[in-house]
Amino acid sequence: MLLTDGGEPLADAASAARWTVEQVLALAPDDASRKAGNKLAAAGSWSETGCEATGAVWGLCKGSGSKPYRTVVDTTGPAYKCSCPSRKFPCKHALGLLLLRAADEAAVPAGSPPDWAREWLTGRRARAEAKARPAGGDGASGPADPEAARKRAEKRAERIGGGARELEQRLTDLLRGGLAAAEQAGYGLWEETAARMVDAQAPGLAGRVRELGAVPASGPGWPVRLLEECALLHLLDSAWLGRDRLPPSLAATVRTRVGLPASPEGPPVRDRWLVLAQYDTPEGKIVTRRIWLYGEESGRTALLLSFGAAGRSPAQALPVGVTIDAGLTPHPGSGQLRAELGERFGVPEPAVAPPPGVTVTEAIAAYGRALGDDPWAESWPVVLRDVIPVPSPDGWQLVDAEGREALPVAPAALNRPSLWKLVAVSGGTPLTVFGECGHRGFDPLAAWAAGAAAGGAVVAGSAGRGASGTSAGSVAAAPTAVDASLSRAGAGVSVPIPPGGVETVTLI
């Protein structure tokens, strides 16, 4: 039996928002699961379906055996349970059930859960209550020995220091022999050096060394890029070896960059957090999931990180386009973007407006300030307002509505199929776009069409191309039926507009 616990249920009995098709697809662990879930999003595959206002959805799905698969989803987690043998979370049956409800609300009517679904839901609520109660005072499990922990930390710091000094010698030898030697040596020497950094318990340094090994094969201009990366790696080595002289926030950043784990600190920040984007990145034998949030009251942007083993998606997942009332505890460091999701209050609700944006100049300045705090930052999250995706000789750009400023779209984003969806949504009109602004350009992750704040369309995703030729009169134009049709055509599915919210289309 497949059972996942991706977060505890909420005690609040308020009505949970019905997810859209794109929000459901964003939770799929891979493309194969999306395709399989789409095939099961038909009423003929299901029986005894139902849902509760608190976020529970259940149903029986016909399978190859004599007994149907029992599937239940708690959308407030979200968490899933299915009697199928799949090891994917969520499985295709959970995706198919949620897609069926998203496309046709009448196909999953309100009701009371059957015994098999109620048993699981009740167990989740009991675990949530037990987790909320203070720990007992029987003293069965005492606190960890702080002196032993200090000694372990000192030994690891010594090993990392040895690895940093060895890496410095490797960089010195490279520069003394000339950068051309890096191309002749091949990738094996870099991989051997990376393995030494792993032995030194510095996975952050190992990852950067592996990136160095790939630079000579990256095309014309690689010596310049290699020199730049060597300089950043030298800076990180020097910062680690002299970390005692650094300000506390920068020292925390250096510890994180070399690969030391950090725990969240300080009181949680409670806010209404808008889920801006979610995407997975394979990194060796693990998969890293990044979830971007924006606090409506605090104005803070936060990053949730979770990890999964190869072949399995991380457990933490949030549907893009919803707002959650929750507390977030930030991690230490200069940027303090990463945070841990804590207690949630109430149920997720549809987003009613996009976050406020900045100009292109302000976005570049924000990235510059971030580099001052963290020189190894690849990018910085920003929201651009009133920009139009237009083609350029070298790719694509996001140009402001007045045509005075522009940011190039990052090369990695140009190869995504979802790039063209932004063209359909924009239709030549300005957009509000959220993404990561870095030295390679701007990587779009979410976009809101003109008029979204007044209840228009919203598109969340990863890459966009657009058309030029916007007139001044079209800047303030509200989305029309044509805009909505273009949005749905780009998604390939009919997406319902959640009550009281804006239409959300996920591209990632």
VOTORPA-869727 format. One record per residue (C-alpha): z, y, x. Coordinates in pm, whole numbers, plus 50000, padded with zeros to 5 digits. Example, Ala and Ser with C-alpha at 12.3 -4.5 7.8 and 13.67 -1.06 7.14 Angstrom:
507804955051230
507144989451367
This chain:
500005000050000
499105034250126
501865059950112
501935094450264
504605120950249
502875153450345
505755175650241
508545173349988
508045182349621
509385214049474
512165216449222
510505245749045
508975234848715
506415262848698
502815253448629
500895244048944
497415258148996
494445235248937
492535231549261
488865239649291
486255215749427
486095233849759
489875233449798
489905195949743
487085189649989
488915210050252
491655183550256
489285154650330
489915138650672
486185135450752
482675138450612
482575101750512
485645106750294
484035137450132
480925117750040
482915088049911
485235110749712
482245128249553
480895094649433
484215087549261
484405121749093
482955107948769
484875100348451
483335065648435
485245055048746
488645064048603
490995054448322
494495064648212
494225097748396
496715125448343
498565154648500
501825173948475
502425211248498
504585205348807
501525194049006
501405156248959
497985140048898
497425102848843
494845077548734
493435042348767
490185038148961
487875008148927
487434989649254
485834957849378
488814936649268
490054926948926
492854952748930
492134990148947
493615011149223
496665031549125
496365066949256
498885095149225
498895129349393
501615155649416
499655187749472
502795207449562
503085187549888
500385178649895
501125141549920
499265110649806
499885074549713
497225048649644
497285010749623
494015008249818
494074995450180
492595027250329
494325043050628
492895077550563
495055105150416
494015114150154
491895083850070
488615085849878
490355077049550
492785106149579
489875129349661
487815115649371
490685120749125
491245156649236
487505163949232
487285150148879
490065173148763
488555202948945
485145198348782
486345189048432
489855197948323
489465177948002
488855145948203
492475147048329
494575157448029
498205168248039
500735141147968
503645120648096
503165099048406
503205061148370
506085041548518
504345033948848
503565070748907
506925083148782
508765059849020
507035074949323
507425110649201
511125105349128
511635090949475
510025121449632
512275144849436
515345125049538
514355127449903
513845164949865
517335169249717
518885148149991
517105168350255
518365200950103
522015189550104
524105197050416
524535168250655
527695147750618
530645153250848
531285117050949
530305124351310
528265092251333
525525109551526
526875135551763
524865163651919
522665157052221
524245161452561
523265197052667
523945189853034
521615159853033
518965180352856
519315207953118
518855183253402
515765168253239
514275202953194
514955211653558
513295179553682
510245185953468
510045221953589
510085209353947
507255184953876
505195212153710
505845235054005
504565208454242
501465204054027
500855241654020
501075244154398
498675214954438
496275231254195
496445263854387
495385245154701
492505229554509
491305263754393
491645277754746
489515249454885
486885255354618
486555292354692
486595286755068
483775261255042
481755281554792
481245277154417
478025257654475
480175228754597
481555224854243
478115214754116
477625190054399
481055174154363
480485164953999
483075159653726
485005131353895
486975153654131
488065176353845
489115146553636
491185133653927
492845167853957
493515168453582
495125134253606
497445147953874
498455175953637
499225150153369
501425131953620
503165165253683
503865167353305
501715198653269
499155189752998
498195226152956
497095228353317
495285195053285
493275207552989
492175238853174
491165218253478
488975196253260
487325227453120
486575238553477
484835205653542
482455211353253
481445246753353
478825237453620
476855218753354
477055247253098
473715263153181
472495294753359
475195318353479
477775290953529
479065304253865
480275336153697
481995316653423
483555292853675
484935321853878
486415337453564
488115304953462
489405299453815
490945334153808
492715326953478
493985293753608
495245310453927
497015336353712
498705308953511
499805290453825
501225322453973
502965331253646
504645297253632
505815298553991
507195333753931
508345329253572
511905340053653
510625375353711
508675377453383
509835393353058
511305367052824
508405368252576
505755364452847
507775336753015
507825318252684
504055322252660
503605308153012
505765278052927
503625271352624
500375275452819
501355249753082
502195225252805
505945226852749
506975222052386
508705250952210
510885250851902
510795277951634
513465304351670
515135330551456
515485334751082
512575324050862
510265350750723
509925346150349
506715359450199
503835350949972
501465334550220
497745333350149
496055302550299
493045317550479
491475287750655
492065252250769
490075232351023
490465202751258
489555201251627
489345168251823
491225172252151
491065140152352
492935112652171
494455135451908
493195157851630
494655192851602
494735209551262
494955247451242
495985264850922
495855302950910
498165321550672
498545358350580
501775373350445
501085396650155
504285416750203
504925413950577
501265418050676
501745390650938
499175364451028
500635330351110
499235298051251
500465263551151
499635235651394
499845198351322
498535168151507
497165133951421
496265103251622
492615094851684
490955084251361
493695098751140
493965133951012
497225153451052
499655150350763
500085187550697
497445201950466
497235232450243
494365240650005
492485271650119
492595300549877
496065295149730
499215315749780
502535298949855
505975314649840
507665300850149
509655308050462
507985306150804
509915304451131
507955318351430
507745301851770
508745321852080
506035338552284
504195371052327
501905367352028
504315348551801
501435336551586
502475300251566
505115292351310
506715263151127
506495260450750
509945258350599
511315258650246
508885265949967
509775283149641
507805276249327
504335261049319
501085272449487
499185298849291
495575311049308
494935340449538
494315372649349
492855394049630
491725391549992
493895405350273
493285441150390
490755444450668
490095466050973
486995480851135
485055464751418
486585489051669
490085481151547
489385443951570
488305446751934
491375468052009
493605441651849
492135414852075
492635437552375
496315442252291
496665404652251
495235399352600
497835423352737
500555400752597
498785367752661
495965369352920
494945333352840
494285339752470
490795328052375
490755348552055
492845368051806
492845365351424
491515396151247
490135405450907
486995427050912
486255448550612
482835458950479
480625439850723
477225424150669
475875393850860
472475402751009
470145385451257
469805397951612
467575388151907
470365366752054
471755351851733
473665369151453
476005398551417
478525412151170
477525448451123
479605474350942
478235488650619
477195520950792
475305502551066
477255519151349
479275489951488
478735452751520
480345421251656
478215391651771
478845358751593
480255333251839
477665307951961
479715278751829
479485292651477
475695295751489
475225258051480
477215251451165
475345243450844
477745265550652
476335295950833
473755300450559
476295299650279
477505333950381
473955346550338
473985335249977
477385350249909
476605383050082
473155388549939
472945418650171
476175434150042
479295440150254
481965413350285
485565411050394
485615384550668
488525366950835
487975350151170
488875347151534
487715375851758
487355366352124
485345371552440
482605348552309
482225368251987
483555365951634
483995331751473
484035336651093
486485314150909
486725330150564
484955357050366
485395375750040
482415390749860
482315426749742
484615431949446
486795401549522
489925422449486
488935429249129
488405392649050
485065385549216
484035356649436
485815345149748
484415322550013
486625305350265
485145287650555
483695288750900
480495306450989
478065329350828
474635344650853
473445373050640
470555395450556
470095431350660
468805460950469
471855469850264
471565503350096
474435527650073
474575522949699
475115485749727
478325488249928
480575493049628
478595470849396
480615444649213
479425408449226
476955399448955
475995366648790
473355363149061
476055365449330
478055338049159
474965316249130
474235320849499
477785311349585
477585279449381
474145271449516
475475274549870
478335250749793
476105226049613
478715221449338
479975239849033
483235256849126
485595268048846
487365301148880
491135294648872
492985313448597
494345346148725
492705342049064
489425345149251
486765319049311
487285300049635
484585281149826
485585262550142
482975259450416
484925239250673
